[in-house]
Amino acid sequence: MPIRVRLTAAFTAVMALALAGAGAGAVLDFGRSLDASLDARLAARAGDLAAPDVAAWLADDTDGVSQRIAIDGRVLAASPHAGTVPLLNPDELGRARRHRLYVDRDRVAGVAGRARLLAMGAGGDTVVVVATSLAGRDAALADIRTELAVAFPLVLLIATAAGYLLATAALRPVERMRAQAAAITADTPGAQLPVPPGRDEITRLGTTLNDTLDRLHTALTRERDFVADASHELRTPLALLTTGLELALRRPRSPAETEAALRSALADAHRLVALAEDLLLLARTDHGYRPAAVLVPLAPLLHRVAGRHRPTAAGRTIRVDCPGELVATIDPDQFERAVGNLVDNAVRHGRGDVDITAGTDGAHLTVLVRDRGPGFPAGYLPRAFDRFTRADTARTGPGTGLGLAIVAAIARRHDGTAEATNDPRGGAVVTLRLPVPASCGLHPHRTVSDA
């Protein structure tokens, strides 16, 4: 059932209850007003009949009937149509002597229809009784009930129609947003939902949905670019591998030529494996993979990374500067991969010594890798951590273009950040910042090694 119909039905039900309550209250209040007026008239007439010249008052009683009754039940005086039978029984006479007594009767002699009686003491041992018809009162109440029974359904019908129109108008922007959302596809990037003017809930909903669409379009664009770049990167080693094998099979080869072709194919295969592993790691981080973090001493980890890269450093020094008991809450394999990527990048693309420095700067634990080369090109720094991005200078070389992207992804998965800058004294600097664990300890002893 549409929301506007449900809203209208709820509004109609509440309106019907309100009208029913208002009508019942109006009828009761009108009836009380008529009763008060009727009782006032009866009391005034009864007061007149208590006067000494009661016979004259009784003779003038034209709008009802009245009697003056002795306490023993004898009718001492009566209006022309009241008759000689007492209007009250002995018990009612006794109560009327003590206080005013109102009684409604279905039939009273001389009164058409239902009647109301007022009896009150008149001095001595007599009671004055006056009675008047309730026909006018009952007719007036019947008239107002009829008028309300006709008017209230019309009011309810008009209110229901107005409620439906208001609900439809209020929900029309939602329907426009729904229709536009149904038309948005992957081939309509940048499409937005129509947001109505104003500052109400629907406007805020439309703004939130548009922000969500922007994020989805950005993620879709990034995914498409990633697939396109990955396809390009995979195509090059596959083409080289295919070409090398085809050339090796084109004519008989000597053992040396065959070995060279196989070694070339093996190198391309290794590059494919490395690229596939990098893509798998990035895919896992993109899908919310959280590392199994444990508290790890950083100094041994950084020394392992430095030791692994020293054989390929061509005699350059790789220096580690880290407090001996500095610890971090990390996945040791992933974090070692991130620092290893930075050191490998510095060894392959930089010049001079490589420094690995760890410490804290208050709220963060920092690991900094610096070389002495030309540094990053200025235009490359804003996109240094984008996937498949390489610098345009001598830092371009073998590799997949995913090294720094993997570093940034691993930092994010550890609730940290990665930053690339150039040292004013020369060289590229990449800094990893992670939250400081509660049990992080810094001692005066520092372990520094170089080669």
C-alpha positions in Angstrom: 0.0 0.0 0.0 1.5 3.4 -0.9 2.7 5.6 1.9 0.3 8.4 1.0 -2.7 6.0 1.3 -1.4 4.8 4.7 -0.9 8.4 5.9 -4.4 9.3 4.7 -6.0 6.3 6.3 -4.3 7.1 9.6 -5.3 10.8 9.3 -8.9 9.8 8.5 -9.1 7.5 11.6 -7.7 10.2 13.9 -10.0 12.8 12.4 -13.0 10.5 12.8 -12.2 9.9 16.4 -11.7 13.7 17.0 -15.0 14.5 15.2 -16.9 11.8 17.2 -15.5 13.1 20.4 -16.2 16.7 19.5 -19.8 15.8 18.5 -20.5 13.8 21.6 -19.1 16.6 23.8 -21.2 19.2 21.9 -24.4 17.2 22.4 -23.7 16.6 26.1 -22.9 20.3 26.7 -26.0 21.4 24.8 -28.1 18.9 26.8 -26.7 20.2 30.1 -27.5 23.8 29.0 -31.1 22.9 28.2 -31.4 21.0 31.5 -30.0 24.0 33.4 -32.5 26.4 31.7 -35.3 24.0 32.3 -34.4 23.6 36.0 -34.1 27.3 36.4 -37.6 27.8 35.0 -39.0 25.1 37.3 -37.3 26.6 40.3 -38.7 30.1 39.5 -42.2 28.7 39.1 -41.9 26.7 42.3 -40.8 29.8 44.1 -43.8 31.7 42.8 -46.2 28.9 44.0 -44.8 29.1 47.5 -46.3 32.6 47.8 -49.4 33.1 50.1 -51.8 33.7 47.1 -51.1 30.3 45.7 -54.6 30.0 44.1 -53.9 33.0 41.8 -50.6 31.5 40.7 -52.1 28.1 40.1 -54.8 29.6 38.0 -52.2 31.3 35.8 -50.1 28.1 35.3 -50.3 27.8 31.5 -46.9 26.2 30.5 -47.1 23.1 32.7 -49.0 21.7 35.7 -48.6 22.3 39.4 -49.9 21.2 42.7 -49.7 22.0 46.4 -49.8 18.8 48.4 -50.2 18.3 52.2 -47.8 16.0 53.9 -50.6 13.4 54.3 -51.0 13.3 50.5 -54.0 15.5 50.1 -54.0 17.9 47.1 -54.7 21.3 48.6 -54.6 23.2 45.3 -53.8 22.4 41.6 -53.6 24.0 38.2 -56.5 23.4 35.8 -54.9 20.3 34.1 -53.1 18.8 37.0 -56.0 16.7 38.3 -56.7 15.7 41.9 -54.3 12.7 42.0 -51.0 13.7 43.8 -48.0 13.9 41.5 -45.7 12.5 44.2 -45.9 9.3 46.3 -45.5 9.4 50.1 -41.8 8.7 50.0 -41.1 11.4 47.4 -43.2 13.8 49.6 -41.0 13.1 52.6 -37.8 13.7 50.6 -39.2 16.9 49.0 -39.8 18.4 52.5 -36.1 18.1 53.3 -34.6 19.2 50.0 -35.4 20.0 46.4 -36.3 16.9 44.4 -36.1 16.6 40.6 -37.9 13.7 39.0 -38.2 12.7 35.3 -41.4 10.9 34.4 -42.5 9.2 31.2 -46.1 10.3 31.8 -47.6 13.1 33.9 -51.3 14.1 33.9 -51.8 17.3 31.8 -48.3 17.2 30.2 -47.6 16.0 26.7 -44.7 13.5 26.5 -42.0 13.1 29.0 -42.0 15.5 31.9 -39.7 16.8 34.6 -41.0 17.5 38.1 -39.5 19.8 40.8 -40.9 19.4 44.4 -39.9 21.6 47.3 -41.2 22.4 50.8 -43.6 25.4 50.9 -43.7 26.0 54.6 -45.7 24.1 57.2 -46.7 20.7 56.2 -47.1 21.3 52.4 -45.0 20.6 49.3 -45.2 22.5 46.0 -44.8 20.4 42.9 -44.3 21.9 39.4 -43.9 19.8 36.2 -43.1 20.8 32.6 -42.8 18.9 29.4 -39.4 17.6 28.1 -40.6 17.4 24.5 -38.9 20.7 23.5 -35.6 19.7 25.1 -35.7 16.3 23.5 -36.6 17.8 20.1 -33.7 20.2 20.3 -31.2 17.4 21.2 -32.6 15.4 18.3 -32.1 18.3 15.9 -28.5 18.9 16.9 -27.7 15.1 16.7 -29.2 15.1 13.1 -27.3 18.2 12.1 -24.0 16.7 13.4 -24.7 13.3 11.8 -25.0 15.1 8.4 -22.2 17.7 8.9 -19.5 15.5 10.4 -19.3 13.0 7.5 -19.0 15.9 5.1 -16.3 17.4 7.1 -14.5 14.1 7.4 -14.7 13.6 3.7 -13.3 17.0 2.9 -10.5 16.5 5.5 -9.7 13.1 4.0 -9.4 14.5 0.5 -7.3 17.4 1.8 -5.1 15.0 3.7 -4.6 12.8 0.6 -3.7 15.8 -1.5 -1.2 17.1 1.2 0.4 13.6 1.5 0.7 13.3 -2.3 2.3 16.8 -2.5 4.7 16.1 0.3 5.8 12.8 -1.2 6.0 14.0 -4.8 9.8 14.9 -4.4 10.4 11.4 -3.1 8.7 10.0 -6.2 10.8 12.2 -8.4 14.0 11.0 -6.6 12.9 7.4 -7.0 12.2 7.7 -10.7 15.6 9.4 -11.2 17.4 6.8 -9.1 15.8 4.0 -11.2 17.2 5.6 -14.3 20.8 5.8 -12.9 23.1 3.1 -14.3 26.8 2.5 -14.4 26.8 4.3 -17.8 25.5 7.5 -16.3 28.3 8.8 -14.1 27.7 12.0 -12.2 23.9 11.6 -12.3 22.2 13.3 -9.3 18.8 13.0 -7.7 16.6 16.1 -7.8 16.7 17.7 -4.4 13.7 20.0 -3.5 14.4 23.5 -2.1 14.2 23.9 1.6 15.8 22.5 4.7 13.3 19.7 5.6 13.9 15.9 6.0 13.3 15.2 2.3 15.9 17.7 1.3 18.4 16.2 3.7 17.6 12.7 2.5 18.2 13.8 -1.1 21.5 15.5 -0.2 22.6 12.4 1.6 21.7 10.1 -1.3 23.5 12.4 -3.7 26.6 12.2 -1.5 26.3 8.4 -1.5 26.0 8.4 -5.3 29.1 10.5 -5.6 31.0 8.1 -3.4 29.7 5.1 -5.5 30.6 6.8 -8.8 34.1 7.6 -7.4 34.5 4.0 -6.3 33.2 2.7 -9.7 35.5 5.0 -11.6 38.5 3.9 -9.4 37.6 0.3 -10.0 37.3 0.7 -13.7 40.6 2.5 -13.8 42.2 -0.2 -11.7 40.9 -3.0 -14.0 42.1 -1.1 -17.1 45.5 -0.5 -15.5 45.8 -4.0 -14.3 44.9 -5.4 -17.7 47.5 -3.1 -19.3 50.1 -4.2 -16.8 49.3 -7.9 -17.2 49.3 -7.6 -21.0 52.9 -6.5 -21.2 54.6 -9.4 -19.4 52.1 -11.9 -21.0 53.0 -10.5 -24.5 56.7 -10.7 -23.8 56.3 -14.2 -22.4 54.3 -15.3 -25.5 56.7 -13.6 -27.9 59.7 -15.2 -26.3 58.2 -18.7 -26.4 57.0 -18.3 -30.0 60.5 -17.2 -31.0 62.0 -20.1 -29.1 59.8 -22.5 -31.0 60.2 -21.0 -34.4 63.4 -22.9 -35.2 65.7 -25.3 -33.5 67.7 -23.7 -30.8 71.0 -24.5 -29.2 71.0 -25.4 -25.5 72.4 -21.9 -24.6 69.6 -20.2 -26.7 67.0 -22.4 -25.1 68.2 -21.7 -21.6 68.2 -17.9 -22.4 64.7 -18.1 -23.7 63.6 -20.1 -20.6 65.3 -17.6 -18.3 63.5 -14.7 -20.0 60.2 -16.5 -19.8 60.9 -17.3 -16.1 61.6 -13.6 -15.4 58.3 -12.6 -17.1 56.5 -15.3 -15.1 58.0 -13.9 -11.9 56.8 -10.5 -12.8 53.3 -11.8 -13.4 53.4 -13.6 -10.0 54.6 -10.4 -8.3 51.9 -8.4 -10.0 49.2 -10.9 -9.1 50.3 -10.9 -5.5 50.2 -7.1 -5.4 46.7 -7.0 -6.9 45.5 -9.7 -4.5 46.8 -7.7 -1.5 45.1 -4.5 -2.8 41.9 -6.3 -3.4 41.9 -7.7 0.1 42.4 -4.3 1.6 39.7 -2.8 -0.6 37.2 -5.4 0.7 37.7 -4.5 4.3 40.3 -7.0 5.2 41.6 -6.2 8.7 45.1 -7.5 9.6 45.7 -9.7 12.6 47.5 -7.1 14.6 49.7 -8.0 17.5 52.2 -6.1 19.7 55.5 -6.4 17.8 59.0 -4.9 18.6 59.9 -2.7 15.7 63.7 -2.8 15.9 64.1 -6.5 14.9 61.6 -6.1 12.1 63.4 -3.1 10.6 66.7 -4.8 10.9 65.4 -7.8 8.9 64.2 -5.5 6.2 67.5 -3.7 6.0 69.4 -7.0 6.0 67.3 -8.4 3.2 68.1 -5.4 0.9 71.8 -4.9 1.6 72.9 -7.5 -0.9 71.2 -5.5 -3.7 72.3 -2.1 -2.4 75.6 -2.1 -4.4 77.7 -1.1 -1.5 75.4 1.7 -0.3 74.7 1.9 3.4 71.3 1.0 4.8 71.1 2.5 8.3 68.4 1.6 10.9 67.8 4.1 13.8 65.1 2.7 16.2 64.6 2.7 20.0 65.4 -0.7 21.2 62.0 -1.4 22.9 59.7 0.6 20.6 56.7 -1.6 19.8 53.7 -1.3 17.5 50.4 -3.0 17.2 50.7 -4.3 13.6 50.4 -7.3 11.3 54.2 -8.0 11.2 54.1 -9.6 7.7 52.1 -6.8 6.1 54.1 -4.0 7.9 57.4 -5.7 6.9 56.0 -5.7 3.3 55.3 -2.0 3.5 58.7 -1.0 4.8 60.4 -3.4 2.4 58.6 -1.7 -0.5 59.9 1.7 0.7 63.5 0.4 1.1 63.3 -1.3 -2.3 62.1 1.9 -3.9 64.9 3.9 -2.3 67.6 1.3 -3.4 66.4 1.0 -7.0 65.4 4.6 -7.7 67.4 6.7 -5.3 71.1 7.3 -4.7 73.4 7.4 -1.7 72.7 5.9 1.7 69.2 4.8 2.9 68.0 5.7 6.4 65.2 3.9 8.2 64.2 5.9 11.3 61.5 5.0 13.8 60.2 7.0 16.7 57.2 8.8 18.1 55.9 12.3 17.7 53.3 12.3 20.4 50.1 10.6 19.3 51.7 8.7 16.4 54.5 6.2 15.9 56.5 7.1 12.8 58.7 5.0 10.4 60.6 7.2 7.9 62.6 5.9 4.9 64.9 8.4 3.2 67.5 8.2 0.4 69.9 10.7 -1.0 68.8 10.8 -4.6 67.1 13.5 -6.7 63.8 13.1 -4.8 60.3 12.9 -6.3 59.3 15.2 -9.1 57.0 17.9 -7.8 54.1 17.0 -10.0 54.3 13.3 -8.9 53.9 13.9 -5.2 50.1 14.4 -5.1 49.6 11.1 -6.9 52.6 9.2 -5.5 50.3 6.6 -3.8 47.9 6.1 -6.7 47.9 2.7 -8.3 50.0 2.0 -11.4 51.6 5.4 -11.0 55.3 6.0 -11.7 57.4 9.1 -11.7 58.4 10.6 -15.1 62.2 10.7 -14.3 64.9 8.2 -13.3 62.6 6.7 -10.7 60.7 5.0 -13.6 62.1 1.5 -14.0 61.1 -2.1 -13.5 58.1 -2.7 -11.3 54.4 -2.7 -11.3 53.7 0.8 -10.1 51.9 -0.7 -7.1 54.6 -0.4 -4.5 53.6 2.9 -2.9 49.9 2.1 -3.4 50.4 -1.1 -1.3 52.3 0.9 1.4 49.3 3.4 1.6 46.8 0.5 1.7 48.7 -1.3 4.5 49.0 2.0 6.5 45.2 2.6 6.2 44.4 -0.9 7.3 46.5 -0.1 10.4 44.5 3.1 11.0 47.5 5.1 9.9 48.7 7.2 7.0 51.5 7.4 4.4 53.1 10.6 3.3 55.7 11.3 0.5 57.8 14.4 0.6 61.2 15.7 -0.5 64.0 16.4 2.0 65.3 20.0 1.6 68.8 18.6 1.8 68.0 16.2 -1.1 66.4 12.8 -1.4 63.0 11.3 -1.2 61.3 10.8 2.2 58.3 8.5 2.8 56.8 8.5 6.3 54.4 5.9 7.8 52.3 7.1 10.8 50.5 4.7 13.0 48.6 5.1 16.3 50.9 4.7 19.3 49.8 1.5 21.3 49.0 2.0 24.9 51.9 -0.2 26.0 54.5 1.5 23.7 57.7 2.0 25.7 60.7 4.2 24.8 64.0 3.6 26.5 67.2 5.5 26.3 68.9 2.5 24.5 68.7 2.8 20.7 69.8 0.3 18.2 71.6 1.7 15.2 73.2 -0.4 12.5 74.5 0.2 9.1 76.4 -1.5 6.3 
